[in-house]
Amino acid sequence: MKLLLAGIVLTFLTICDAQWYKFPIEAAQGARDMARAYSDMREANFEGSDKYFHARGTYDAAQRGAGGRWAAEVISNAREWIKESFGTGDPNHYRPAGLPDKY
């Protein structure tokens, strides 16, 4: 049984070009690319530039390989989930019913 399992794993690694060991390194580098883009965005402090910096971080991470693409996708999905969970920043989302329009 162990020999059969070892043969299957060896075949799988041969078919996949044995690049599986690079995935975690690429993922860490991709996450670092995304973090660097976020840091650059905070440093630039330019209104409306968040989509540019997010796209730049995603592009840089994707250039790392499969791990980088995975990290960029996970971070992008988390960003969208947070944005949906906490609203879009519209204060009227929290407006109580019956509050006069002058406020």
N, C-alpha and C positions, 0 to 999 in steps of 0.2 A: 504494500500500500504506500509506504514512504517513497519507494522508488518510482511508483507511478506519479505521485504528487510532485516529486522532484523533476520528473520528465516534463510534466505539464508546465511547471513554473519555468523551466529552462526554455521550453518552446515559446512560451509567452514572452519571455525576455528577449529572445532572439528575434521574434517577429516585431517587437516594439523598439528595436534598435538599442535596447538597454539604456534608454535615456531617462528612466523613471527616477533615478537618484538626483537629477538636476532640478526636479520639480520644486522641492521645498526651498532650495536656494533661490530659484527664480521668483517664487512667491514672496519671499522676504525682500528681495530686491525690488519687486514690483510694488509692494506695500511702501517701501522707502521712497520710491518715485512719487507715489500718490501723496505721501506725507510732505515731501519736498515741494510739490506743487501747491499744497494747502498753505505751507509756510510762506511761499512766495506770494500767494494771494493775500495773506494777512499783512505781509510787509508792504506790498504795493498799495493796499488800502484804497482801491479804485472801485467806485460803485459800478455794478453791472459786469464785473470781470470774472465772476465766479464760474460761469460756464466755460470760459476760455481756459482757466487754470485747471478745471476738472478734466476737460478734454485733453489738455497737454499732459497731465498726470496719467491719464488712461492710455494715451498713445505711448508715452515713455515706458509704462509698465508692460504694455503688450509687446514691445520690442524685445523684452527679456525672454520670451518664449511662453510655453503653455502655463507655467506657474505664474508668470507675470500677468497673463491674460485672466487667469482664475482670480488672482488677488484684486485686479482692477474691477472685475465683475462683482465680486463679493463686496468691495468697498462702495461701488456705485449703487448696488442694491440696498446696502445699509443706509446710504445717503438718502435714497428715495423713500425708504421706509420711515426714517426719522422725519423727513419733510412731510409725509402724509400723516404721521402720528401726531405731530405737534402743530399742524396747520401751516399755512403759508405766510404767517406773520400779519394777517389781516386782523386788526383789533376788533372789527365787527363780529368776528367769530365768537368772541366772548361777551358780546353785548347782551345785557339782560332784557327780557321781553318787557315792553312798556316804558323803557327809558325814553324821555323826550328827544326829538330829533336835534335839538340845539346842542346836545352833548355828543 
